[in-house]
């Protein structure tokens, strides 16, 4: 299968930069783009320049007072005391020059991706600068100023009136997006993440199922620390297949944080590059089965920007374009270019060596615990299917 896909990118994405030593580093977007170009898989014809989101568009999700505070922070005119109210000037989300402009460009990138797909020009679109899923209506959180994913979904609902399935495989719970649509039956959120018992933001329990008319449209699959590939993929494959069949979306948005990898310095999961092959392949398949191919993918977390993120994110693009993943050796040209700047040895292959780490002592216990979580989280959809056996299934491949 060959699909027409758009790659949303601007050099200005790196302007979203907190401090020199902050773990959130948008150089990873440039690294991914350069890797794809050296693999001869990304051409100028694929690239779309993102626009800057308007205040009105950002206001679909965020309060006017908050947007004003972000602007003041970027101008150096917001005190630390005033910033705390809005989550600005914290250790996680420090203020930086032109904060509003840099953040609005990331939002505009996700809106550009939406328009590329839903205006009928492309089947898929990828905005690796986006995926900032922790931003709240009136507060920054977890490295995220504006919640581009939530804004994109709200934009789809208002402009195109389509049902949206949001799938988040970041190791951190997609809290900001979930809460923004917690009572909306036309937006279904699915988050697979490390349990909040050990990791920020501490939310994402299986009991968070939605509110009022939105009850039954929020799904969470918290994984135990040290979860490995097989268990991660069991949860991912079962959950996305069953939830997509249950919700029958018109369009799928995926948030593709790459921080569930063993190398990631901020999380405690033990995945390898294996999951970053399967995640986009199945999303692509379901987009064609249920949504006439309409799939918008965003970036997200990922803090080993040298060894993990470029490989993981490049696979999304290759799947969008060809429905295949990269295998064998990584571009020597790319490694030679970036190795002098990297603090670690760059990988020579797309896949990780096996074994990548010492055996996990609690593997069987962790796997069983995740299986119980999966069954509990999917109890709602399975009961629905049981009592609605004749409900029409998806539209089939486009």
C-alpha positions as CSV (number, residue, x, y, z in Angstrom):
1,X,0.0,0.0,0.0
2,X,1.3,3.4,-1.0
3,X,-0.3,6.5,0.6
4,X,-0.1,10.2,0.1
5,X,1.3,11.7,3.3
6,X,2.3,15.1,4.6
7,X,5.3,15.8,6.8
8,X,4.7,19.1,8.8
9,X,8.0,20.7,9.7
10,X,9.7,24.0,10.4
11,X,13.3,24.8,11.5
12,X,11.6,27.2,14.0
13,X,10.3,24.1,16.0
14,X,13.6,24.3,17.9
15,X,12.6,27.7,19.3
16,X,10.4,25.8,21.7
17,X,13.3,25.5,24.2
18,X,13.2,26.0,27.9
19,X,16.8,25.8,29.1
20,X,20.1,24.4,27.7
21,X,19.9,21.4,30.0
22,X,16.1,20.8,30.0
23,X,15.2,17.2,28.9
24,X,12.6,18.4,26.4
25,X,14.7,19.1,23.3
26,X,13.2,19.7,19.9
27,X,16.5,18.9,18.2
28,X,15.0,15.4,18.1
29,X,12.6,16.6,15.3
30,X,15.5,17.8,13.2
31,X,17.4,14.6,13.9
32,X,14.4,12.6,12.7
33,X,13.9,14.7,9.5
34,X,17.6,14.4,8.7
35,X,17.6,10.6,9.2
36,X,14.6,10.3,6.8
37,X,16.3,12.5,4.2
38,X,19.5,10.5,4.3
39,X,17.4,7.3,3.9
40,X,15.9,9.0,0.8
41,X,12.4,8.5,2.2
42,X,11.5,12.2,2.8
43,X,11.4,14.6,-0.1
44,X,10.7,18.3,-0.4
45,X,7.3,17.5,-2.0
46,X,6.2,15.8,1.3
47,X,7.0,18.8,3.5
48,X,4.3,21.3,4.7
49,X,5.3,24.5,6.4
50,X,3.2,24.9,9.6
51,X,1.2,28.0,10.2
52,X,1.0,29.9,13.5
53,X,-2.2,29.2,15.3
54,X,-4.4,32.2,16.1
55,X,-5.4,33.2,19.6
56,X,-8.9,32.2,18.7
57,X,-7.8,28.7,17.7
58,X,-5.7,28.3,20.9
59,X,-8.8,29.6,22.8
60,X,-10.7,26.6,21.7
61,X,-9.1,24.9,24.7
62,X,-7.2,27.5,26.7
63,X,-8.5,30.5,28.6
64,X,-7.8,34.1,27.4
65,X,-6.1,34.9,30.7
66,X,-3.8,32.0,30.3
67,X,-2.9,32.9,26.7
68,X,-2.2,36.5,27.9
69,X,0.1,35.1,30.7
70,X,2.1,33.0,28.2
71,X,2.6,36.1,26.1
72,X,3.8,38.1,29.1
73,X,6.1,35.3,30.1
74,X,7.7,35.3,26.7
75,X,8.2,39.0,26.8
76,X,9.9,38.8,30.3
77,X,6.9,40.6,31.9
78,X,5.5,37.9,34.1
79,X,6.8,37.6,37.6
80,X,7.6,34.2,39.0
81,X,4.9,34.7,41.7
82,X,2.3,35.4,39.0
83,X,3.6,32.6,36.8
84,X,3.0,29.9,39.4
85,X,-0.8,30.4,39.1
86,X,-0.5,29.4,35.4
87,X,2.2,26.6,35.8
88,X,4.8,28.9,34.2
89,X,8.3,29.5,35.6
90,X,8.3,26.0,37.3
91,X,11.2,23.5,37.1
92,X,9.2,21.5,34.5
93,X,8.0,24.5,32.4
94,X,10.4,27.4,32.8
95,X,9.6,30.7,31.0
96,X,11.6,31.4,27.8
97,X,11.8,34.2,25.3
98,X,8.9,34.2,22.7
99,X,7.2,31.4,24.5
100,X,3.8,32.2,22.9
101,X,5.1,32.4,19.4
102,X,7.1,29.1,19.7
103,X,4.1,27.3,21.3
104,X,1.6,28.7,18.8
105,X,3.7,27.4,15.9
106,X,3.5,23.8,17.4
107,X,-0.2,24.2,17.6
108,X,-0.4,25.5,14.1
109,X,1.6,22.5,12.9
110,X,-1.0,20.1,14.3
111,X,-3.8,22.2,12.7
112,X,-1.9,22.2,9.4
113,X,-1.8,18.4,9.7
114,X,-5.5,18.2,10.3
115,X,-6.3,20.4,7.3
116,X,-4.0,18.4,5.1
117,X,-5.9,15.3,5.8
118,X,-9.5,16.5,6.2
119,X,-9.5,18.9,3.3
120,X,-8.9,15.8,1.2
121,X,-5.3,16.4,-0.1
122,X,-3.5,13.7,2.0
123,X,-4.4,10.4,3.6
124,X,-2.1,10.9,6.5
125,X,-0.1,13.7,8.1
126,X,2.7,13.8,10.7
127,X,3.6,16.7,13.0
128,X,6.5,15.6,15.2
129,X,6.7,19.0,16.8
130,X,3.3,18.4,18.4
131,X,1.9,16.0,21.0
132,X,2.1,18.2,24.0
133,X,-0.6,16.4,25.9
134,X,-0.2,17.7,29.5
135,X,-1.3,21.3,28.9
136,X,-4.6,22.3,30.7
137,X,-7.2,25.0,30.1
138,X,-5.5,27.5,32.3
139,X,-2.2,26.0,33.2
140,X,1.1,24.6,31.7
141,X,2.2,21.2,32.9
142,X,4.8,18.6,32.2
143,X,6.9,20.5,29.6
144,X,3.6,21.5,27.7
145,X,2.5,25.1,27.3
146,X,-0.4,24.8,24.8
147,X,-2.1,21.4,24.3
148,X,-1.9,21.1,20.5
149,X,-3.6,17.7,20.4
150,X,-6.6,18.9,22.3
151,X,-6.9,22.0,20.2
152,X,-6.6,19.9,17.0
153,X,-9.5,17.7,18.2
154,X,-11.7,20.6,19.2
155,X,-10.9,22.2,15.8
156,X,-12.0,18.9,14.0
157,X,-15.2,18.8,16.1
158,X,-16.1,22.4,15.3
159,X,-15.0,22.7,11.6
160,X,-15.6,19.1,10.3
161,X,-18.0,17.6,12.8
162,X,-16.2,14.2,12.8
163,X,-15.9,11.7,15.6
164,X,-12.2,11.5,16.8
165,X,-10.3,8.6,18.3
166,X,-7.2,9.9,20.2
167,X,-4.6,7.2,20.9
168,X,-1.7,8.1,23.2
169,X,1.2,5.6,23.7
170,X,3.5,8.0,25.6
171,X,4.8,6.6,28.8
172,X,3.1,9.4,30.6
173,X,-0.7,9.5,30.8
174,X,-2.4,11.8,28.3
175,X,-4.1,13.7,31.0
176,X,-4.7,17.1,29.4
177,X,-6.4,15.6,26.3
178,X,-8.5,13.2,28.4
179,X,-9.9,15.9,30.7
180,X,-10.6,18.3,27.9
181,X,-13.1,15.8,26.4
182,X,-14.1,13.8,29.5
183,X,-17.8,14.5,28.9
184,X,-17.8,14.4,25.1
185,X,-19.2,11.3,23.5
186,X,-17.8,12.3,20.1
187,X,-14.2,12.1,21.3
188,X,-12.8,8.8,22.5
189,X,-9.4,8.9,24.3
190,X,-7.2,5.8,24.8
191,X,-4.0,6.1,26.8
192,X,-1.4,3.4,27.4
193,X,1.1,4.6,29.9
194,X,3.3,3.7,32.9
195,X,1.2,3.5,36.1
196,X,0.9,6.8,37.9
197,X,2.1,5.1,41.0
198,X,5.7,5.7,39.9
199,X,5.5,8.4,37.2
200,X,4.1,11.9,36.5
201,X,1.3,12.9,36.3
202,X,-0.1,10.2,38.6
203,X,-3.4,9.9,36.8
204,X,-4.7,7.4,34.2
205,X,-6.5,4.8,36.3
206,X,-8.7,2.2,34.6
207,X,-11.6,3.8,36.6
208,X,-11.3,7.1,34.7
209,X,-14.0,6.2,32.1
210,X,-15.6,9.6,31.3
211,X,-18.3,11.7,32.7
212,X,-22.0,12.3,31.9
213,X,-22.6,11.7,28.1
214,X,-18.9,11.0,27.8
215,X,-19.0,8.0,30.1
216,X,-17.6,5.0,28.3
217,X,-15.4,7.0,26.0
218,X,-12.2,7.3,28.1
219,X,-9.9,4.3,28.3
220,X,-6.8,4.0,30.3
221,X,-4.3,1.1,30.4
222,X,-1.7,1.8,33.1
223,X,1.3,-0.6,32.8
224,X,3.4,-1.8,35.6
225,X,7.0,-0.5,35.8
226,X,9.5,-2.6,33.9
227,X,6.9,-3.8,31.3
228,X,8.6,-5.3,28.3
229,X,7.7,-5.6,24.6
230,X,5.4,-8.6,24.7
231,X,3.2,-7.3,27.4
232,X,3.1,-3.8,26.0
233,X,2.1,-5.0,22.6
234,X,-0.6,-7.4,24.1
235,X,-2.2,-4.4,25.7
236,X,-1.8,-2.1,22.8
237,X,-3.0,-4.5,20.1
238,X,-6.0,-5.7,22.1
239,X,-7.0,-2.2,23.3
240,X,-6.8,-0.3,20.0
241,X,-8.6,-3.0,18.0
242,X,-11.4,-3.4,20.5
243,X,-11.9,0.4,21.2
244,X,-11.8,1.3,17.5
245,X,-14.4,-1.4,16.7
246,X,-16.5,-0.1,19.6
247,X,-16.2,3.7,18.8
248,X,-16.0,3.6,15.0
249,X,-14.2,6.9,14.6
250,X,-14.2,9.1,11.5
251,X,-10.5,10.1,12.1
252,X,-7.7,8.8,14.2
253,X,-5.1,11.0,16.0
254,X,-2.1,9.3,17.6
255,X,0.3,10.8,20.1
256,X,3.6,9.0,19.7
257,X,5.7,9.6,22.7
258,X,8.9,7.6,22.4
259,X,9.7,7.4,26.1
260,X,8.6,3.8,26.9
261,X,12.0,2.6,25.6
262,X,14.5,1.0,28.0
263,X,17.0,3.8,27.3
264,X,14.7,6.7,28.2
265,X,16.0,8.5,31.3
266,X,12.7,9.6,32.7
267,X,10.5,6.5,32.8
268,X,10.7,2.9,34.0
269,X,9.3,0.8,31.1
270,X,11.5,-1.7,29.3
271,X,10.4,-1.6,25.7
272,X,12.7,-1.8,22.7
273,X,12.3,-0.6,19.1
274,X,10.0,-3.5,18.5
275,X,7.0,-1.6,19.8
276,X,7.8,1.4,17.6
277,X,7.4,-0.8,14.6
278,X,4.0,-2.2,15.6
279,X,2.4,1.0,17.0
280,X,2.2,2.8,13.6
281,X,1.6,-0.3,11.6
282,X,-1.6,-1.1,13.5
283,X,-2.7,2.6,13.6
284,X,-2.3,2.7,9.8
285,X,-4.3,-0.5,9.3
286,X,-7.2,0.7,11.5
287,X,-7.3,4.1,9.9
288,X,-7.9,2.5,6.6
289,X,-10.3,0.0,8.0
290,X,-12.5,2.5,9.8
291,X,-11.7,6.1,8.7
292,X,-10.9,5.9,4.9
293,X,-7.3,6.3,5.9
294,X,-7.7,9.5,7.9
295,X,-4.8,9.4,10.3
296,X,-3.0,12.4,11.9
297,X,0.1,11.5,14.0
298,X,1.8,13.8,16.6
299,X,5.1,13.6,18.4
300,X,5.2,13.7,22.2
301,X,7.7,12.6,24.9
302,X,11.0,11.0,24.3
303,X,14.2,12.0,26.1
304,X,16.9,9.8,24.6
305,X,16.9,12.1,21.6
306,X,20.0,10.4,20.0
307,X,19.4,6.6,20.2
308,X,15.7,6.3,20.4
309,X,13.5,9.1,19.2
310,X,14.8,9.5,15.6
311,X,14.4,5.7,14.9
312,X,11.0,5.5,16.5
313,X,9.6,8.6,14.8
314,X,11.1,7.7,11.4
315,X,9.2,4.5,11.5
316,X,5.9,6.4,11.7
317,X,6.7,8.3,8.5
318,X,7.8,5.1,6.6
319,X,4.6,3.4,7.6
320,X,2.5,6.4,6.5
321,X,4.2,6.4,3.1
322,X,4.7,2.7,2.4
323,X,3.0,0.6,5.1
324,X,6.4,-0.9,5.9
325,X,9.1,-0.3,8.5
326,X,12.8,0.3,8.1
327,X,15.0,-2.7,8.8
328,X,18.7,-3.6,8.6
329,X,21.4,-1.0,8.9
330,X,20.9,2.7,9.9
331,X,22.3,5.3,7.6
332,X,26.1,5.6,8.0
333,X,25.9,9.1,6.6
334,X,23.5,10.2,9.4
335,X,25.6,8.6,12.1
336,X,28.8,10.2,10.8
337,X,27.1,13.6,10.7
338,X,25.7,13.5,14.2
339,X,28.0,11.3,16.2
340,X,30.5,14.1,17.0
341,X,27.6,16.0,18.7
342,X,26.1,13.0,20.5
343,X,27.0,12.2,24.1
344,X,26.3,8.5,23.4
345,X,27.2,6.0,20.7
346,X,24.6,6.2,17.9
347,X,23.0,2.9,17.0
348,X,24.1,1.1,13.8
349,X,20.8,-0.7,13.2
350,X,17.1,0.2,13.2
351,X,16.4,-2.6,15.6
352,X,18.0,-3.0,19.0
353,X,20.4,-5.8,19.8
354,X,19.0,-8.7,21.8
355,X,19.3,-8.9,24.7
356,X,19.3,-5.1,25.3
357,X,19.3,-5.5,29.1
358,X,19.5,-8.1,31.8
359,X,16.4,-10.3,32.4
360,X,13.6,-8.7,34.5
361,X,13.1,-10.8,37.6
362,X,9.3,-10.1,37.8
363,X,8.5,-10.6,34.2
364,X,5.7,-13.1,34.6
365,X,4.1,-11.2,37.5
366,X,4.3,-7.9,35.5
367,X,2.7,-9.5,32.5
368,X,-0.1,-11.0,34.5
369,X,-0.8,-7.7,36.2
370,X,-1.0,-5.9,32.9
371,X,-3.3,-8.6,31.5
372,X,-5.7,-8.0,34.4
373,X,-5.6,-4.3,33.8
374,X,-6.3,-4.8,30.1
375,X,-9.4,-7.0,30.9
376,X,-10.7,-4.6,33.5
377,X,-10.3,-1.6,31.2
378,X,-12.0,-3.4,28.3
379,X,-14.9,-4.7,30.4
380,X,-17.1,-1.9,29.2
381,X,-16.5,-2.5,25.4
382,X,-16.8,-6.2,25.8
383,X,-20.2,-5.9,27.6
384,X,-21.3,-3.5,24.9
385,X,-20.4,-6.0,22.2
386,X,-22.2,-8.8,24.1
387,X,-25.5,-6.9,24.3
388,X,-25.2,-5.2,20.8
389,X,-24.1,-8.1,18.6
390,X,-25.7,-6.8,15.4
391,X,-24.1,-3.3,15.6
392,X,-22.5,-2.5,12.2
393,X,-18.8,-2.8,12.1
394,X,-16.3,-0.5,10.4
395,X,-16.3,0.7,6.8
396,X,-13.5,-1.5,5.6
397,X,-10.3,-0.6,3.7
398,X,-10.3,2.5,1.5
